Each structure stands twice: as structure tokens, then as C-alpha cells.
């Protein structure tokens, strides 16, 4: 992923705070020679303090042999994306029809070393961490080896601890454009008011003031 200086996060806190609220992504794992990589959509729980993300997959998933052959994987998350029409991007004095269309988006890519978790007790702990992230209000029984209702299901999954070894983050929100263009884009997003446009506009305004 290309990251221009004007699209880079201001600091680690910017991407970590964004990732804490964006916990669904795609795990890319290298495929066999001559084949494309495996790409698995999944929920995960990221823990900045531990420097890892945790998740799990069904035991029959075809990713397992690929992970065991090469545990270097990439967890990619993209959201808050919008399409920007060309006329919104035209600088002052430039004909609107000469403006260049673009996409605005936020993305975090975590390069990770994957560690497979097969021990039943460790899988239960991993599942409880995930459920605690997604259901802080509770409401579900805890997973425990040999105990209902989830103990008998542990054999059907394998856990994954993704130790983060590198991060590439990008907030592409018209950072190199003039204030006039950024104001026009913000106004256009407010008027259009479609899916994700409030979030994208929030990023644009926040980063303009940084």
C-alpha cells in the first residue's frame, strides 16, 4: 500500500484508535506456488498493549496448511471510504470538468506472525477475549473446557494469535489539496449524505485541523 506523507497517520494513536472501532477485516495468507493468496474475511480483537490480534477459524478452513507453511500473514482493514467526483477536486481557477475523481478511505494493514492455538484451554481463553471485546455487556456463557455450552465445540475450531511485526496505516482524505478543495469536498459529502460519508467527512475535517 502506497502511503504519501500527507496520508500518513499523525501518530500511532490515530491508527490504533481507528482500529479499535474497526474489527472486521481480511486475513491474507500466501498460497502455493502459482496460486493466488488465500483471503479470509473475519472478525478479530486487536490488543495494542499485547501487540497482537486474536481470532479463530473452523478446523476445515483451507488456510491452515498455508499458515503452517508460512506464518507471515497480513491482516487488512479498510473502511470509511467514499467516491469523490472530479468537479469536487478542481482547484480554484481550474474548470470543474478538469478535476480528477478519487477515492477517500482509511486503511490499516498489520503484518503479523501467526501462531496457531490448538490447546483447548488456550482456545477457550482466546474465545473469551474475543467475546469480551464484542460483547462487553456480557450475555453469553464463558467458554471452558468440558463445560456446556461451548466446551464440546472447541474441537471444531483452531485459534489464531497474530503477533504484529509491522504496521502500514493510511488516512487518504485530501491531505494534499488546498483548503478550498477540502471545504468543497466536505460540503459535497454533507449534501450527499450516503453510507460512510459522515465518517469520511469527519476524518477530512479532523485532519485538516491537525
C-alpha positions as CSV (number, residue, x, y, z in Angstrom):
1,X,0.0,0.0,0.0
2,X,1.4,3.3,-1.1
3,X,1.4,5.9,1.7
4,X,2.2,9.5,0.8
5,X,3.4,11.7,3.7
6,X,0.2,13.7,3.7
7,X,-1.8,10.5,4.1
8,X,0.3,9.0,6.9
9,X,-1.2,8.9,10.4
10,X,-0.2,11.7,12.7
11,X,1.0,9.2,15.3
12,X,0.4,5.6,16.4
13,X,-2.6,6.6,18.5
14,X,-4.5,7.7,15.4
15,X,-4.5,4.3,13.7
16,X,-4.8,2.4,17.0
17,X,-7.9,4.3,18.0
18,X,-9.4,3.8,14.5
19,X,-8.6,0.1,14.5
20,X,-10.2,-0.4,17.9
21,X,-13.5,0.5,16.4
22,X,-12.9,-1.4,13.1
23,X,-12.6,-5.0,14.0
24,X,-13.6,-6.8,10.8
25,X,-11.0,-7.3,8.1
26,X,-9.4,-9.7,5.7
27,X,-6.6,-12.1,6.5
28,X,-4.2,-12.7,3.6
29,X,-2.1,-15.8,3.6
30,X,0.3,-16.9,0.9
31,X,-0.9,-19.6,-1.4
32,X,1.1,-22.4,-3.1
33,X,3.4,-21.5,-6.0
34,X,1.5,-20.4,-9.0
35,X,-1.7,-19.8,-7.0
36,X,-3.2,-16.6,-5.5
37,X,-3.1,-15.9,-1.8
38,X,-5.9,-17.1,0.5
39,X,-8.0,-14.2,1.7
40,X,-10.4,-14.8,4.6
41,X,-12.9,-12.2,5.9
42,X,-13.1,-12.3,9.7
43,X,-13.8,-10.6,13.0
44,X,-10.8,-10.1,15.3
45,X,-9.9,-8.4,18.5
46,X,-6.9,-6.2,18.5
47,X,-4.9,-5.6,21.7
48,X,-2.5,-2.7,21.4
49,X,-1.0,-3.5,24.8
50,X,-0.1,-7.0,23.8
51,X,0.7,-6.1,20.2
52,X,-1.5,-8.8,18.8
53,X,-4.8,-9.6,17.3
54,X,-6.8,-12.7,18.1
55,X,-9.3,-14.6,16.1
56,X,-10.4,-18.2,15.2
57,X,-11.5,-20.2,12.2
58,X,-13.2,-23.5,11.6
59,X,-10.9,-26.5,11.6
60,X,-11.7,-27.4,7.9
61,X,-10.7,-23.9,6.7
62,X,-8.2,-24.3,3.8
63,X,-5.9,-21.5,5.3
64,X,-4.4,-23.8,7.9
65,X,-1.8,-25.6,5.7
66,X,-0.8,-22.3,4.2
67,X,-0.3,-20.7,7.6
68,X,1.7,-23.6,8.8
69,X,3.9,-23.4,5.6
70,X,4.4,-19.7,6.0
71,X,3.2,-17.9,9.2
72,X,3.9,-14.4,7.9
73,X,0.4,-13.0,7.1
74,X,-1.3,-9.7,6.5
75,X,-4.5,-8.5,8.3
76,X,-6.0,-5.7,6.2
77,X,-8.9,-3.4,7.3
78,X,-10.5,-0.8,5.1
79,X,-13.5,1.4,5.9
80,X,-14.8,5.0,5.9
81,X,-14.4,5.0,2.1
82,X,-16.2,7.3,-0.4
83,X,-16.0,8.2,-4.0
84,X,-15.2,11.9,-4.8
85,X,-16.4,13.2,-8.2
86,X,-13.9,15.0,-10.4
87,X,-15.5,18.5,-10.2
88,X,-15.2,18.5,-6.4
89,X,-11.4,18.2,-6.8
90,X,-10.9,21.0,-9.2
91,X,-8.6,23.7,-7.7
92,X,-9.7,27.3,-7.9
93,X,-9.2,28.7,-11.4
94,X,-9.4,25.2,-13.0
95,X,-12.5,24.2,-15.0
96,X,-14.7,21.8,-12.8
97,X,-14.6,19.2,-15.6
98,X,-10.8,19.0,-15.3
99,X,-11.0,17.9,-11.7
100,X,-9.6,14.4,-11.1
101,X,-12.0,11.9,-9.4
102,X,-10.6,10.0,-6.5
103,X,-11.4,7.7,-3.5
104,X,-11.1,8.7,0.1
105,X,-10.5,5.9,2.7
106,X,-8.9,4.8,5.9
107,X,-6.8,1.6,6.0
108,X,-4.6,-0.3,8.4
109,X,-2.5,-3.2,7.4
110,X,-0.9,-5.4,10.1
111,X,2.0,-7.6,9.1
112,X,1.8,-10.5,11.6
113,X,3.4,-13.7,12.7
114,X,0.6,-16.2,13.0
115,X,0.6,-18.6,15.9
116,X,-1.9,-21.4,15.8
117,X,-3.7,-22.3,19.0
118,X,-4.8,-25.9,19.4
119,X,-4.7,-26.3,23.2
120,X,-8.3,-26.5,24.4
121,X,-7.8,-24.3,27.4
122,X,-5.9,-21.7,25.4
123,X,-8.6,-21.7,22.7
124,X,-11.3,-21.1,25.4
125,X,-9.3,-18.2,26.8
126,X,-8.9,-16.8,23.2
127,X,-12.6,-17.1,22.6
128,X,-13.4,-15.3,25.8
129,X,-11.2,-12.5,24.9
130,X,-13.0,-12.1,21.6
131,X,-16.4,-12.3,23.1
132,X,-15.4,-9.8,25.8
133,X,-14.3,-7.4,23.0
134,X,-17.5,-7.7,21.0
135,X,-19.9,-8.1,24.0
136,X,-18.6,-6.1,26.8
137,X,-22.1,-6.1,28.2
138,X,-21.9,-9.9,28.6
139,X,-24.9,-12.1,28.0
140,X,-23.1,-15.2,26.8
141,X,-21.7,-18.0,28.8
142,X,-17.9,-18.3,29.1
143,X,-16.1,-20.9,27.1
144,X,-14.5,-23.6,29.3
145,X,-13.0,-27.0,28.5
146,X,-15.5,-29.8,29.2
147,X,-18.3,-27.4,30.2
148,X,-21.6,-26.6,28.5
149,X,-22.5,-24.9,26.3
150,X,-19.2,-24.3,24.3
151,X,-16.8,-26.9,25.7
152,X,-17.8,-29.6,23.2
153,X,-17.4,-27.1,20.3
154,X,-13.8,-26.3,20.9
155,X,-12.6,-29.2,18.9
156,X,-14.2,-27.8,15.8
157,X,-12.1,-24.6,15.7
158,X,-8.4,-23.5,15.8
159,X,-7.4,-20.3,17.3
160,X,-5.0,-17.7,15.9
161,X,-2.8,-15.2,17.7
162,X,-1.5,-12.7,15.2
163,X,1.7,-11.1,16.6
164,X,2.1,-7.7,15.0
165,X,5.5,-7.2,13.5
166,X,4.8,-4.2,11.3
167,X,2.1,-1.6,10.5
168,X,1.2,0.4,7.5
169,X,-1.7,2.9,8.0
170,X,-3.2,5.4,5.7
171,X,-5.8,8.1,6.0
172,X,-6.4,9.4,2.5
173,X,-8.6,12.4,3.0
174,X,-7.5,15.1,0.5
175,X,-4.4,15.9,2.6
176,X,-2.5,17.5,-0.4
177,X,-5.5,19.6,-1.6
178,X,-6.0,23.3,-1.0
179,X,-8.3,24.4,1.8
180,X,-10.9,25.5,-0.8
181,X,-11.0,22.0,-2.3
182,X,-11.2,20.3,1.1
183,X,-14.1,22.6,2.0
184,X,-15.9,21.8,-1.2
185,X,-15.4,18.0,-0.6
186,X,-16.7,18.3,2.9
187,X,-19.7,20.2,1.8
188,X,-20.4,17.7,-1.0
189,X,-20.2,14.8,1.4
190,X,-22.6,16.5,3.8
191,X,-25.1,17.2,1.0
192,X,-24.8,13.7,-0.5
193,X,-25.0,12.1,3.0
194,X,-24.7,8.5,1.8
195,X,-23.2,5.5,3.5
196,X,-19.9,6.2,5.2
197,X,-19.9,9.8,4.2
198,X,-20.3,11.3,7.6
199,X,-17.3,9.2,8.8
200,X,-15.2,10.3,5.8
201,X,-16.2,13.9,6.3
202,X,-15.2,13.7,10.0
203,X,-11.8,12.4,9.0
204,X,-11.3,15.1,6.4
205,X,-12.2,17.9,8.9
206,X,-10.2,16.4,11.8
207,X,-7.1,16.0,9.7
208,X,-7.4,19.5,8.2
209,X,-7.3,20.9,11.7
210,X,-4.4,18.8,12.9
